[in-house]
Amino acid sequence: MEIDPKRSRERMVRDQIMARGVTATRVLSVMRKVPRHLFVEEALKPQAYEDHPLPIGSGQTISQPYVVALMTQALDVQPGMKVLEIGTGSGYQTAVLAELDAVVYSVERVPELHMRAKNRLAAMGYGKVHLKLDDGTLGWPDAAPFDRILVTAGGPAIPQPYIEQLADPGLLVIPVGPERRSQQLVVLRKRDGKIARKSLGDVAFVDLVGQHGW
């Protein structure tokens, strides 16, 4: 089945993302631009712009387009900001952040996914992103602090390294919940040494695995 990527992205943004209340102009523009179908396996390309996550191997997924847009809007990335992404996965969210002119540092714990994302992002011209194979729950201490931290896997609590590596002021967006694949999308704000948090609603992410995860 042939897809028209540009028309599919327009429809995705209109029917899935804008229809659910994502309004940030820069986020909508980037979601219209990044070729999501190039971040999934060949057999799944016809489903690339549909309203659900897709498997990418190793028990991991590429998130539903709306969730990518919602998390990106909540992160409020401005050009030049240093952003830490936990869970490179397919590299799609990494590309979205790079298109927002962020300085992106992304950590992935699965070697196969790390290498595929590294090769894919380089081939697509995103050679300036910083990629690391490591335990994502440790963050990236050598590159801290980060203006923004985005976590694409869920756990029962926010790992302390994220709090420590978040700049002040700074924003952290992470799925948090006591049950596997059932979390609240939490936005944590650090300002003047104080921490405030709010929830954006229910989400279902793969597990955050590592020293400070499940």
Secondary structure as a PSIPRED ss2 file (coil, helix, strand):
# PSIPRED VFORMAT (PSIPRED V4.0)

   1 M C   1.000  0.000  0.000
   2 E C   1.000  0.000  0.000
   3 I C   1.000  0.000  0.000
   4 D C   1.000  0.000  0.000
   5 P H   0.000  1.000  0.000
   6 K H   0.000  1.000  0.000
   7 R H   0.000  1.000  0.000
   8 S H   0.000  1.000  0.000
   9 R H   0.000  1.000  0.000
  10 E H   0.000  1.000  0.000
  11 R H   0.000  1.000  0.000
  12 M H   0.000  1.000  0.000
  13 V H   0.000  1.000  0.000
  14 R H   0.000  1.000  0.000
  15 D H   0.000  1.000  0.000
  16 Q H   0.000  1.000  0.000
  17 I H   0.000  1.000  0.000
  18 M H   0.000  1.000  0.000
  19 A H   0.000  1.000  0.000
  20 R H   0.000  1.000  0.000
  21 G C   1.000  0.000  0.000
  22 V C   1.000  0.000  0.000
  23 T C   1.000  0.000  0.000
  24 A C   1.000  0.000  0.000
  25 T H   0.000  1.000  0.000
  26 R H   0.000  1.000  0.000
  27 V H   0.000  1.000  0.000
  28 L H   0.000  1.000  0.000
  29 S H   0.000  1.000  0.000
  30 V H   0.000  1.000  0.000
  31 M H   0.000  1.000  0.000
  32 R H   0.000  1.000  0.000
  33 K H   0.000  1.000  0.000
  34 V C   1.000  0.000  0.000
  35 P C   1.000  0.000  0.000
  36 R H   0.000  1.000  0.000
  37 H H   0.000  1.000  0.000
  38 L H   0.000  1.000  0.000
  39 F H   0.000  1.000  0.000
  40 V C   1.000  0.000  0.000
  41 E C   1.000  0.000  0.000
  42 E H   0.000  1.000  0.000
  43 A H   0.000  1.000  0.000
  44 L H   0.000  1.000  0.000
  45 K H   0.000  1.000  0.000
  46 P H   0.000  1.000  0.000
  47 Q H   0.000  1.000  0.000
  48 A C   1.000  0.000  0.000
  49 Y C   1.000  0.000  0.000
  50 E C   1.000  0.000  0.000
  51 D C   1.000  0.000  0.000
  52 H C   1.000  0.000  0.000
  53 P C   1.000  0.000  0.000
  54 L E   0.000  0.000  1.000
  55 P E   0.000  0.000  1.000
  56 I E   0.000  0.000  1.000
  57 G E   0.000  0.000  1.000
  58 S C   1.000  0.000  0.000
  59 G C   1.000  0.000  0.000
  60 Q E   0.000  0.000  1.000
  61 T E   0.000  0.000  1.000
  62 I E   0.000  0.000  1.000
  63 S C   1.000  0.000  0.000
  64 Q C   1.000  0.000  0.000
  65 P H   0.000  1.000  0.000
  66 Y H   0.000  1.000  0.000
  67 V H   0.000  1.000  0.000
  68 V H   0.000  1.000  0.000
  69 A H   0.000  1.000  0.000
  70 L H   0.000  1.000  0.000
  71 M H   0.000  1.000  0.000
  72 T H   0.000  1.000  0.000
  73 Q H   0.000  1.000  0.000
  74 A H   0.000  1.000  0.000
  75 L H   0.000  1.000  0.000
  76 D C   1.000  0.000  0.000
  77 V C   1.000  0.000  0.000
  78 Q C   1.000  0.000  0.000
  79 P C   1.000  0.000  0.000
  80 G C   1.000  0.000  0.000
  81 M C   1.000  0.000  0.000
  82 K E   0.000  0.000  1.000
  83 V E   0.000  0.000  1.000
  84 L E   0.000  0.000  1.000
  85 E E   0.000  0.000  1.000
  86 I E   0.000  0.000  1.000
  87 G C   1.000  0.000  0.000
  88 T C   1.000  0.000  0.000
  89 G C   1.000  0.000  0.000
  90 S C   1.000  0.000  0.000
  91 G C   1.000  0.000  0.000
  92 Y H   0.000  1.000  0.000
  93 Q H   0.000  1.000  0.000
  94 T H   0.000  1.000  0.000
  95 A H   0.000  1.000  0.000
  96 V H   0.000  1.000  0.000
  97 L H   0.000  1.000  0.000
  98 A H   0.000  1.000  0.000
  99 E H   0.000  1.000  0.000
 100 L C   1.000  0.000  0.000
 101 D C   1.000  0.000  0.000
 102 A C   1.000  0.000  0.000
 103 V E   0.000  0.000  1.000
 104 V E   0.000  0.000  1.000
 105 Y E   0.000  0.000  1.000
 106 S E   0.000  0.000  1.000
 107 V E   0.000  0.000  1.000
 108 E E   0.000  0.000  1.000
 109 R C   1.000  0.000  0.000
 110 V C   1.000  0.000  0.000
 111 P H   0.000  1.000  0.000
 112 E H   0.000  1.000  0.000
 113 L H   0.000  1.000  0.000
 114 H H   0.000  1.000  0.000
 115 M H   0.000  1.000  0.000
 116 R H   0.000  1.000  0.000
 117 A H   0.000  1.000  0.000
 118 K H   0.000  1.000  0.000
 119 N H   0.000  1.000  0.000
 120 R H   0.000  1.000  0.000
 121 L H   0.000  1.000  0.000
 122 A H   0.000  1.000  0.000
 123 A H   0.000  1.000  0.000
 124 M C   1.000  0.000  0.000
 125 G C   1.000  0.000  0.000
 126 Y C   1.000  0.000  0.000
 127 G C   1.000  0.000  0.000
 128 K C   1.000  0.000  0.000
 129 V C   1.000  0.000  0.000
 130 H E   0.000  0.000  1.000
 131 L E   0.000  0.000  1.000
 132 K E   0.000  0.000  1.000
 133 L E   0.000  0.000  1.000
 134 D C   1.000  0.000  0.000
 135 D C   1.000  0.000  0.000
 136 G H   0.000  1.000  0.000
 137 T H   0.000  1.000  0.000
 138 L H   0.000  1.000  0.000
 139 G C   1.000  0.000  0.000
 140 W C   1.000  0.000  0.000
 141 P H   0.000  1.000  0.000
 142 D H   0.000  1.000  0.000
 143 A H   0.000  1.000  0.000
 144 A C   1.000  0.000  0.000
 145 P C   1.000  0.000  0.000
 146 F E   0.000  0.000  1.000
 147 D E   0.000  0.000  1.000
 148 R E   0.000  0.000  1.000
 149 I E   0.000  0.000  1.000
 150 L E   0.000  0.000  1.000
 151 V E   0.000  0.000  1.000
 152 T C   1.000  0.000  0.000
 153 A C   1.000  0.000  0.000
 154 G E   0.000  0.000  1.000
 155 G E   0.000  0.000  1.000
 156 P C   1.000  0.000  0.000
 157 A C   1.000  0.000  0.000
 158 I C   1.000  0.000  0.000
 159 P C   1.000  0.000  0.000
 160 Q H   0.000  1.000  0.000
 161 P H   0.000  1.000  0.000
 162 Y H   0.000  1.000  0.000
 163 I H   0.000  1.000  0.000
 164 E H   0.000  1.000  0.000
 165 Q H   0.000  1.000  0.000
 166 L E   0.000  0.000  1.000
 167 A E   0.000  0.000  1.000
 168 D E   0.000  0.000  1.000
 169 P E   0.000  0.000  1.000
 170 G E   0.000  0.000  1.000
 171 L E   0.000  0.000  1.000
 172 L E   0.000  0.000  1.000
 173 V E   0.000  0.000  1.000
 174 I E   0.000  0.000  1.000
 175 P E   0.000  0.000  1.000
 176 V E   0.000  0.000  1.000
 177 G E   0.000  0.000  1.000
 178 P E   0.000  0.000  1.000
 179 E E   0.000  0.000  1.000
 180 R C   1.000  0.000  0.000
 181 R C   1.000  0.000  0.000
 182 S E   0.000  0.000  1.000
 183 Q E   0.000  0.000  1.000
 184 Q E   0.000  0.000  1.000
 185 L E   0.000  0.000  1.000
 186 V E   0.000  0.000  1.000
 187 V E   0.000  0.000  1.000
 188 L E   0.000  0.000  1.000
 189 R E   0.000  0.000  1.000
 190 K E   0.000  0.000  1.000
 191 R E   0.000  0.000  1.000
 192 D C   1.000  0.000  0.000
 193 G C   1.000  0.000  0.000
 194 K E   0.000  0.000  1.000
 195 I E   0.000  0.000  1.000
 196 A E   0.000  0.000  1.000
 197 R E   0.000  0.000  1.000
 198 K E   0.000  0.000  1.000
 199 S E   0.000  0.000  1.000
 200 L E   0.000  0.000  1.000
 201 G E   0.000  0.000  1.000
 202 D E   0.000  0.000  1.000
 203 V E   0.000  0.000  1.000
 204 A C   1.000  0.000  0.000
 205 F C   1.000  0.000  0.000
 206 V C   1.000  0.000  0.000
 207 D E   0.000  0.000  1.000
 208 L C   1.000  0.000  0.000
 209 V C   1.000  0.000  0.000
 210 G C   1.000  0.000  0.000
 211 Q C   1.000  0.000  0.000
 212 H C   1.000  0.000  0.000
 213 G C   1.000  0.000  0.000
 214 W C   1.000  0.000  0.000
